[in-house]
């Protein structure tokens, strides 16, 4: 048990140390951060993120986050940059250089060439008096009091702060560019999240022979046969032109049957819900779920699908949507 408590204590100290470093970095944010955002926002080129060693992994992740949230970006290995990859940088680009000390040789070696090319430089640096901080157009203070490493050597708090600042840059840029769910899905078409965000009502609705519809002149008994045959527990009610005029569910029938067994021979128009909640086929499936779950006075499980002319072209059951999520 002593060993168990010891390990947990050490782990908690690391997490608290890193979280405190992020909190301190948040408190220092000021004009330099805003200036960096404006530089990136107004550039006509791309954003290049570079770092050596552990900060290099952070730079790679920041570049990936930027790319997936609408900011053209890529990672440049500083050592490879000195051996030809600097050709990736153009005049209108912006370089984000990450270095805790600000004296990383591989980073400093790039700066004169980057300047000669004409690209702007933003530093995420832990030492405002360093060469990197002084040569950058703007330096965002990424300093930490000490690393979480007991030797104060292994990059821990410093890399966490750099990562968090990179996320902050990416999120602010998302908001500046009014990045939407649809934009996010566009850049993530292969993932589960992208599929969910791109999924439309037309992909999950029951149409054609699977779409339960009944004329408003048919009786309730016929509606029950249709509900049983399609297994959806509801059917859209249409007029002579095929336009949706109502919705009748097995719940509607059961509640009235308890009062009058003769309702089976009544026209469905007397039991249906007129002008029910509907959705168009080109809407996102997520919107269908929202409408069904937030319907008042109680949530619904089926949603008729109509076209621009009000024709009943399909129906969505909430289980059809959820199984695709």
Secondary structure as a PSIPRED ss2 file (coil, helix, strand):
# PSIPRED VFORMAT (PSIPRED V4.0)

   1 X C   1.000  0.000  0.000
   2 X H   0.000  1.000  0.000
   3 X H   0.000  1.000  0.000
   4 X H   0.000  1.000  0.000
   5 X H   0.000  1.000  0.000
   6 X H   0.000  1.000  0.000
   7 X H   0.000  1.000  0.000
   8 X H   0.000  1.000  0.000
   9 X H   0.000  1.000  0.000
  10 X H   0.000  1.000  0.000
  11 X H   0.000  1.000  0.000
  12 X H   0.000  1.000  0.000
  13 X H   0.000  1.000  0.000
  14 X H   0.000  1.000  0.000
  15 X H   0.000  1.000  0.000
  16 X H   0.000  1.000  0.000
  17 X H   0.000  1.000  0.000
  18 X H   0.000  1.000  0.000
  19 X H   0.000  1.000  0.000
  20 X H   0.000  1.000  0.000
  21 X H   0.000  1.000  0.000
  22 X H   0.000  1.000  0.000
  23 X H   0.000  1.000  0.000
  24 X H   0.000  1.000  0.000
  25 X H   0.000  1.000  0.000
  26 X H   0.000  1.000  0.000
  27 X H   0.000  1.000  0.000
  28 X H   0.000  1.000  0.000
  29 X C   1.000  0.000  0.000
  30 X C   1.000  0.000  0.000
  31 X H   0.000  1.000  0.000
  32 X H   0.000  1.000  0.000
  33 X H   0.000  1.000  0.000
  34 X H   0.000  1.000  0.000
  35 X H   0.000  1.000  0.000
  36 X H   0.000  1.000  0.000
  37 X H   0.000  1.000  0.000
  38 X H   0.000  1.000  0.000
  39 X H   0.000  1.000  0.000
  40 X H   0.000  1.000  0.000
  41 X H   0.000  1.000  0.000
  42 X H   0.000  1.000  0.000
  43 X C   1.000  0.000  0.000
  44 X C   1.000  0.000  0.000
  45 X C   1.000  0.000  0.000
  46 X C   1.000  0.000  0.000
  47 X E   0.000  0.000  1.000
  48 X E   0.000  0.000  1.000
  49 X E   0.000  0.000  1.000
  50 X E   0.000  0.000  1.000
  51 X E   0.000  0.000  1.000
  52 X C   1.000  0.000  0.000
  53 X C   1.000  0.000  0.000
  54 X H   0.000  1.000  0.000
  55 X H   0.000  1.000  0.000
  56 X H   0.000  1.000  0.000
  57 X H   0.000  1.000  0.000
  58 X H   0.000  1.000  0.000
  59 X H   0.000  1.000  0.000
  60 X H   0.000  1.000  0.000
  61 X H   0.000  1.000  0.000
  62 X H   0.000  1.000  0.000
  63 X H   0.000  1.000  0.000
  64 X H   0.000  1.000  0.000
  65 X H   0.000  1.000  0.000
  66 X H   0.000  1.000  0.000
  67 X H   0.000  1.000  0.000
  68 X H   0.000  1.000  0.000
  69 X C   1.000  0.000  0.000
  70 X C   1.000  0.000  0.000
  71 X C   1.000  0.000  0.000
  72 X C   1.000  0.000  0.000
  73 X E   0.000  0.000  1.000
  74 X E   0.000  0.000  1.000
  75 X E   0.000  0.000  1.000
  76 X E   0.000  0.000  1.000
  77 X C   1.000  0.000  0.000
  78 X H   0.000  1.000  0.000
  79 X H   0.000  1.000  0.000
  80 X H   0.000  1.000  0.000
  81 X H   0.000  1.000  0.000
  82 X C   1.000  0.000  0.000
  83 X C   1.000  0.000  0.000
  84 X C   1.000  0.000  0.000
  85 X H   0.000  1.000  0.000
  86 X H   0.000  1.000  0.000
  87 X H   0.000  1.000  0.000
  88 X H   0.000  1.000  0.000
  89 X C   1.000  0.000  0.000
  90 X C   1.000  0.000  0.000
  91 X C   1.000  0.000  0.000
  92 X C   1.000  0.000  0.000
  93 X C   1.000  0.000  0.000
  94 X E   0.000  0.000  1.000
  95 X E   0.000  0.000  1.000
  96 X E   0.000  0.000  1.000
  97 X E   0.000  0.000  1.000
  98 X E   0.000  0.000  1.000
  99 X E   0.000  0.000  1.000
 100 X C   1.000  0.000  0.000
 101 X C   1.000  0.000  0.000
 102 X C   1.000  0.000  0.000
 103 X C   1.000  0.000  0.000
 104 X C   1.000  0.000  0.000
 105 X H   0.000  1.000  0.000
 106 X H   0.000  1.000  0.000
 107 X H   0.000  1.000  0.000
 108 X H   0.000  1.000  0.000
 109 X H   0.000  1.000  0.000
 110 X H   0.000  1.000  0.000
 111 X H   0.000  1.000  0.000
 112 X H   0.000  1.000  0.000
 113 X H   0.000  1.000  0.000
 114 X H   0.000  1.000  0.000
 115 X H   0.000  1.000  0.000
 116 X H   0.000  1.000  0.000
 117 X H   0.000  1.000  0.000
 118 X C   1.000  0.000  0.000
 119 X C   1.000  0.000  0.000
 120 X E   0.000  0.000  1.000
 121 X E   0.000  0.000  1.000
 122 X E   0.000  0.000  1.000
 123 X E   0.000  0.000  1.000
 124 X E   0.000  0.000  1.000
 125 X E   0.000  0.000  1.000
 126 X C   1.000  0.000  0.000
 127 X C   1.000  0.000  0.000
 128 X C   1.000  0.000  0.000
 129 X C   1.000  0.000  0.000
 130 X C   1.000  0.000  0.000
 131 X H   0.000  1.000  0.000
 132 X H   0.000  1.000  0.000
 133 X H   0.000  1.000  0.000
 134 X H   0.000  1.000  0.000
 135 X H   0.000  1.000  0.000
 136 X C   1.000  0.000  0.000
 137 X C   1.000  0.000  0.000
 138 X E   0.000  0.000  1.000
 139 X E   0.000  0.000  1.000
 140 X E   0.000  0.000  1.000
 141 X E   0.000  0.000  1.000
 142 X C   1.000  0.000  0.000
 143 X C   1.000  0.000  0.000
 144 X C   1.000  0.000  0.000
 145 X C   1.000  0.000  0.000
 146 X C   1.000  0.000  0.000
 147 X C   1.000  0.000  0.000
 148 X C   1.000  0.000  0.000
 149 X C   1.000  0.000  0.000
 150 X C   1.000  0.000  0.000
 151 X C   1.000  0.000  0.000
 152 X C   1.000  0.000  0.000
 153 X C   1.000  0.000  0.000
 154 X C   1.000  0.000  0.000
 155 X C   1.000  0.000  0.000
 156 X C   1.000  0.000  0.000
 157 X H   0.000  1.000  0.000
 158 X H   0.000  1.000  0.000
 159 X H   0.000  1.000  0.000
 160 X H   0.000  1.000  0.000
 161 X H   0.000  1.000  0.000
 162 X H   0.000  1.000  0.000
 163 X H   0.000  1.000  0.000
 164 X H   0.000  1.000  0.000
 165 X H   0.000  1.000  0.000
 166 X H   0.000  1.000  0.000
 167 X H   0.000  1.000  0.000
 168 X H   0.000  1.000  0.000
 169 X H   0.000  1.000  0.000
 170 X H   0.000  1.000  0.000
 171 X H   0.000  1.000  0.000
 172 X H   0.000  1.000  0.000
 173 X H   0.000  1.000  0.000
 174 X H   0.000  1.000  0.000
 175 X H   0.000  1.000  0.000
 176 X H   0.000  1.000  0.000
 177 X C   1.000  0.000  0.000
 178 X C   1.000  0.000  0.000
 179 X C   1.000  0.000  0.000
 180 X C   1.000  0.000  0.000
 181 X H   0.000  1.000  0.000
 182 X H   0.000  1.000  0.000
 183 X H   0.000  1.000  0.000
 184 X H   0.000  1.000  0.000
 185 X H   0.000  1.000  0.000
 186 X H   0.000  1.000  0.000
 187 X H   0.000  1.000  0.000
 188 X C   1.000  0.000  0.000
 189 X C   1.000  0.000  0.000
 190 X C   1.000  0.000  0.000
 191 X C   1.000  0.000  0.000
 192 X H   0.000  1.000  0.000
 193 X H   0.000  1.000  0.000
 194 X H   0.000  1.000  0.000
 195 X H   0.000  1.000  0.000
 196 X H   0.000  1.000  0.000
 197 X H   0.000  1.000  0.000
 198 X H   0.000  1.000  0.000
 199 X C   1.000  0.000  0.000
 200 X E   0.000  0.000  1.000
 201 X H   0.000  1.000  0.000
 202 X H   0.000  1.000  0.000
 203 X H   0.000  1.000  0.000
 204 X H   0.000  1.000  0.000
 205 X C   1.000  0.000  0.000
 206 X E   0.000  0.000  1.000
 207 X C   1.000  0.000  0.000
 208 X H   0.000  1.000  0.000
 209 X H   0.000  1.000  0.000
 210 X H   0.000  1.000  0.000
 211 X C   1.000  0.000  0.000
 212 X C   1.000  0.000  0.000
 213 X E   0.000  0.000  1.000
 214 X E   0.000  0.000  1.000
 215 X E   0.000  0.000  1.000
 216 X C   1.000  0.000  0.000
 217 X C   1.000  0.000  0.000
 218 X C   1.000  0.000  0.000
 219 X E   0.000  0.000  1.000
 220 X H   0.000  1.000  0.000
 221 X H   0.000  1.000  0.000
 222 X H   0.000  1.000  0.000
 223 X H   0.000  1.000  0.000
 224 X H   0.000  1.000  0.000
 225 X H   0.000  1.000  0.000
 226 X H   0.000  1.000  0.000
 227 X H   0.000  1.000  0.000
 228 X H   0.000  1.000  0.000
 229 X H   0.000  1.000  0.000
 230 X H   0.000  1.000  0.000
 231 X C   1.000  0.000  0.000
 232 X C   1.000  0.000  0.000
 233 X C   1.000  0.000  0.000
 234 X E   0.000  0.000  1.000
 235 X E   0.000  0.000  1.000
 236 X E   0.000  0.000  1.000
 237 X E   0.000  0.000  1.000
 238 X E   0.000  0.000  1.000
 239 X C   1.000  0.000  0.000
 240 X C   1.000  0.000  0.000
 241 X C   1.000  0.000  0.000
 242 X C   1.000  0.000  0.000
 243 X E   0.000  0.000  1.000
 244 X E   0.000  0.000  1.000
 245 X E   0.000  0.000  1.000
 246 X E   0.000  0.000  1.000
 247 X E   0.000  0.000  1.000
 248 X E   0.000  0.000  1.000
 249 X E   0.000  0.000  1.000
 250 X H   0.000  1.000  0.000
 251 X H   0.000  1.000  0.000
 252 X H   0.000  1.000  0.000
 253 X H   0.000  1.000  0.000
 254 X H   0.000  1.000  0.000
 255 X H   0.000  1.000  0.000
 256 X H   0.000  1.000  0.000
 257 X H   0.000  1.000  0.000
 258 X C   1.000  0.000  0.000
 259 X C   1.000  0.000  0.000
 260 X C   1.000  0.000  0.000
 261 X H   0.000  1.000  0.000
 262 X H   0.000  1.000  0.000
 263 X H   0.000  1.000  0.000
 264 X H   0.000  1.000  0.000
 265 X H   0.000  1.000  0.000
 266 X C   1.000  0.000  0.000
 267 X E   0.000  0.000  1.000
 268 X H   0.000  1.000  0.000
 269 X H   0.000  1.000  0.000
 270 X H   0.000  1.000  0.000
 271 X C   1.000  0.000  0.000
 272 X C   1.000  0.000  0.000
 273 X E   0.000  0.000  1.000
 274 X E   0.000  0.000  1.000
 275 X C   1.000  0.000  0.000
 276 X C   1.000  0.000  0.000
 277 X C   1.000  0.000  0.000
 278 X E   0.000  0.000  1.000
 279 X E   0.000  0.000  1.000
 280 X E   0.000  0.000  1.000
 281 X C   1.000  0.000  0.000
 282 X C   1.000  0.000  0.000
 283 X C   1.000  0.000  0.000
 284 X E   0.000  0.000  1.000
 285 X H   0.000  1.000  0.000
 286 X H   0.000  1.000  0.000
 287 X H   0.000  1.000  0.000
 288 X H   0.000  1.000  0.000
 289 X H   0.000  1.000  0.000
 290 X H   0.000  1.000  0.000
 291 X H   0.000  1.000  0.000
 292 X H   0.000  1.000  0.000
 293 X H   0.000  1.000  0.000
 294 X C   1.000  0.000  0.000
 295 X C   1.000  0.000  0.000
 296 X C   1.000  0.000  0.000
 297 X C   1.000  0.000  0.000
 298 X C   1.000  0.000  0.000
 299 X C   1.000  0.000  0.000
 300 X C   1.000  0.000  0.000
 301 X C   1.000  0.000  0.000
 302 X E   0.000  0.000  1.000
 303 X E   0.000  0.000  1.000
 304 X E   0.000  0.000  1.000
 305 X E   0.000  0.000  1.000
 306 X E   0.000  0.000  1.000
 307 X C   1.000  0.000  0.000
 308 X C   1.000  0.000  0.000
 309 X C   1.000  0.000  0.000
 310 X C   1.000  0.000  0.000
 311 X E   0.000  0.000  1.000
 312 X E   0.000  0.000  1.000
 313 X E   0.000  0.000  1.000
 314 X E   0.000  0.000  1.000
 315 X E   0.000  0.000  1.000
 316 X E   0.000  0.000  1.000
 317 X E   0.000  0.000  1.000
 318 X H   0.000  1.000  0.000
 319 X H   0.000  1.000  0.000
 320 X H   0.000  1.000  0.000
 321 X H   0.000  1.000  0.000
 322 X H   0.000  1.000  0.000
 323 X C   1.000  0.000  0.000
 324 X C   1.000  0.000  0.000
 325 X C   1.000  0.000  0.000
